[in-house]
Amino acid sequence: MGFLGVWALSVLLGSSLWLAYGVRASAGSGATVKELQEGLQVVQYGGAENKVKQNGGPCRRAYCGRGRECVVREETGRAECVCQESCHTSFVPVCGSDGRFYENHCKLYRTACLQRRRIYVVHSKDCLFKGDTCTMAEYNKLKSMLLDMQPRTSIDEQANAMDQRRILVDTMFKYIDRNQDGRLSSEELAEISIKEHLENILLECTMQDLLRYDDYNNDGHLTLQELYTAFQVVQLSLADDKRLSITTVTVGLSAVMSCAIQGTLRPPIIWKRNGIILNFLDLEDINDFGDDGSLYITKVTTIHMGNYSCHAYGYEELSQTHVLQVNVPPVILVYPETQAQEPGVAASLRCHADGIPNPKLTWLKNGLDLQPHGSKQISLLANGSELHIGSVRYEDTGAYTCIARNEVGVDEDISSLFVEDSARKTRLSVGNMFYVFSSEGITVLQPGNCEIRRRIPRTERILGSYEELCPSSTGVSSQECVWASAVSVRDKYVYVSQPHQNRLLLIDTQAQRVVQAVETDAMPVKLFYDKSHDQLWLLSWRDLLKSRSTLQVITSASTVEQRQIIRTPFEGVEDFYIPPTNLIITHVRFGFVYLKSEPAVHKIDLETLRLVKTISLKNYSCIPASMAYTHLSGYYFIECQVEDRSAPSSQLLIDSVSDAVIGPNPNINGQPFISPDGRFVVSVDKRHGKLQVQTISFSGELRTGHEADVSIPLADLEFQPSFTEANKYMIVASSAQGSKLVFSDLASGRTKALEDVKDPIPASSWPWGDANRVVVSSGVFGRYLVTSSAESLFVLDGKQSGPHCEVSDVKRGNTVVWVGEV
């Protein structure tokens, strides 16, 4: 029997279907028709049996489920879900999966609650009429035959199938209703049976079976509405003013979206997000659809923002759109926390805030409102994100409070300024430095005045060891160091990989010394520090063919005494991806691994290091080359490999709510890069030198912005916070060939080329990735960036979008990491 037939059975039993508990569909695709048929098995009952005993107080928001009700315990005053005390007396017979007959749905679910087991409705009336020759199948044949007998001259061929069915049932009712009293009696049914000689056609059922099956009020007559029910005539409606619904909720709270589609015999409600059916997915945060067809999200995060749609099963043309907007209270960061300046010099206090909607920034001095308007001494720049004092005086000493406000919250922090003579100035910190790893060793660079604070030569011995920093190895000259990747760990340590030495070096940033060597699998090439779990992830190729690549994890990476190295079970690893944290997203739960030549990504739990699921990309013939992620609406962007080196690579989108592939990112090519706040997506076609910018709105909409064609092969891209407007960015892209850099403003699309930054390391001489000229920024408050060339290092001024200085004698300095105080 088809699905509509199954649904009809529940209608015949006097109810509409509901979603079966425990029926699930595999991630990565929508539910199939078969899964829908199997999933829609449990019926909904009417009446008051599902209402709580207490409509207010602790029970006000309680939802206990079928067969249970909410009560408030006198001794504790707390709400508790218990089995229903009693059920209504209506007779709407149902058969249970336990083989028992129940007078109505309420009594079935109450029994299931009391017995603490699952009992669901069996959609067959054979148990109600055991031994009767008119089975459900025979009864359906009767109804199909009756519809086929109706004249179709009055049917509008342009009408939809349901309207055509309604016309046929109307015609049948009028024909049988001989006395035109609006009710069909047993006598009228018998008269039609004799008149049309139906006894000779019907095998097991009679016209009186219509009364037996579908006379719900047991009054001995059939109304037009009862006949509509018998013949599954569904009448749905959606008010024009409810076709679009906008729900706004604060992060961390729960959300309920109710489907406004109404009508007699409304089929079960189907919910979709990004075209993916949600009803049967085993989702941690969307776990109860309710008896009224509502969608419940138990703990809303920014990944849940976006569009949802609902429709009755089988009637997708009538759909309601829900836009879920998620507000986030401000989170603030100031820099510096404290500073000392001499009288007469300029001072800047910086404030960075993130939140949804964008927070508004104000400043206090010593708890009082700061009024910079009309003052030549004090000015607010970039929407208040910078407080600039042109020439400090002693009276400018004080505590400056930056306050960020939006409609859902407030946050604040203090930056202290001390104006004092030079004899009392505080010692310059060892933080806020670039660590540059070159052929000669390690260079510690202070970018503001282009000062080299320390050089660690290749011949220096590792603390506690007699090994040199860069000992000679097979195939490599003893006169040079070879580095691949470096990361800063809580600004206490720097880990850097030496692929030819099969190890990592650990640098203490306070002492600015190499303090330890850590042995790894052969040829370590990529490092990533996961702040959420204090883990250092390490990819080792073992050889340049990457056929036996392994993935290792160093736990407690910031606590050397407790450090452990764990090898994950993945082999033949092409690459891995872990989303970075930011001010709003301070914890990342999942990462991804993709294997060599495999069209899939493997989702892993970062805490347990175990595989969660595999998301197949086979239907799109996509072998992943790189990934990026934005927490706004929860999009994963996957760049697919291409065999033709001259062709641009395409992208796929994955929804992190459902872990389902949405489909291609239309007309977007190249490697995706995400801005630190998740609001900008820049896709770089590195071979052809093309940039495509997309934005994500606060309603979760992915919008295509401007494009830029710089017409040079590109190596790397970095985001630089704007100095003129809060929550905006510019990008700096480096060339893979030639002596050019590109600055591009993401808001305006204006692009500026910087010439004469010398040629990079040849791509053939940099086997550790396609970024043979890296660009590294100095953090959220940093003004300077660093990029490499084959023979020297360039410091760029992000505020001026130009060069700052060149540091010579830093050859092959293409491994760079920023160690900052913020």
Disulfide bonds with the S-S distance in Angstrom:
Cys59-Cys70 1.96
Cys64-Cys81 2.09
Cys83-Cys113 1.96
Cys87-Cys106 2.06
Cys95-Cys127 1.43
Cys134-Cys205 2.01
Cys259-Cys310 2.18
Cys351-Cys402 2.00
Cys450-Cys805 1.68
Cys470-Cys481 1.86
Cys622-Cys640 2.02
